[in-house]
Amino acid sequence: MPEDPISQEMARILNEKLQRVIDKQTEHTIALANHTASLDRLEKGQEQLKDELGEMKDMLRQLLSRDTSDN
């Protein structure tokens, strides 16, 4: 730490500003991680819905093929 009072005060002010920047970056990093996790869950849900839709299409095809073969 600098010896003279003015340098000490400047160093203190710079350290406070640096800490605020670090805190803000930390907040943004956490927010980004939360958004990424949300997007991952959304993507997983979309994949699951797509798979279930495919299964429903297959069931519908089976029902329709039975119906046409019965006639």
C-alpha positions in Angstrom: 0.0 0.0 0.0 1.3 3.5 -0.8 2.7 5.5 2.0 1.4 9.0 1.4 -2.3 9.7 2.2 -3.3 10.8 -1.3 -1.9 7.7 -2.8 -3.6 5.6 -0.2 -6.9 7.3 -0.9 -6.5 6.8 -4.6 -5.7 3.1 -4.1 -8.7 2.7 -1.8 -11.0 4.3 -4.4 -9.6 2.2 -7.2 -10.0 -1.0 -5.1 -13.6 -0.1 -4.4 -14.3 0.5 -8.1 -12.6 -2.7 -9.0 -14.7 -4.6 -6.4 -17.9 -3.1 -7.8 -16.9 -4.3 -11.3 -16.0 -7.7 -10.1 -19.4 -7.9 -8.2 -21.3 -6.8 -11.3 -19.5 -9.4 -13.4 -20.3 -12.1 -10.9 -24.0 -11.1 -11.0 -23.9 -11.3 -14.8 -22.1 -14.6 -14.8 -24.7 -16.1 -12.4 -27.6 -14.7 -14.5 -26.0 -16.2 -17.6 -25.6 -19.5 -15.9 -29.3 -19.4 -14.8 -30.4 -18.6 -18.4 -28.3 -21.3 -19.8 -29.8 -23.9 -17.4 -33.3 -22.7 -18.4 -32.5 -23.0 -22.1 -31.1 -26.5 -21.5 -34.3 -27.5 -19.7 -36.4 -26.0 -22.5 -34.4 -27.9 -25.1 -34.8 -31.2 -23.2 -38.6 -30.6 -22.9 -38.8 -29.8 -26.6 -37.0 -33.1 -27.4 -39.3 -35.0 -25.2 -42.4 -33.4 -26.8 -41.0 -34.3 -30.2 -40.5 -37.9 -29.2 -44.0 -38.1 -27.8 -45.5 -36.5 -30.9 -43.7 -39.2 -33.0 -45.2 -41.9 -30.8 -48.7 -40.4 -31.1 -48.3 -40.2 -34.9 -47.3 -43.9 -35.0 -50.3 -44.8 -32.9 -52.6 -42.8 -35.2 -51.1 -44.5 -38.2 -51.8 -47.9 -36.6 -55.4 -46.9 -35.8 -56.0 -45.6 -39.3 -54.5 -48.7 -40.9 -56.7 -50.9 -38.7 -59.7 -48.8 -39.6 -59.0 -49.1 -43.3 -58.3 -52.8 -43.2 -61.6 -53.4 -41.3 -63.6 -51.8 -44.2 
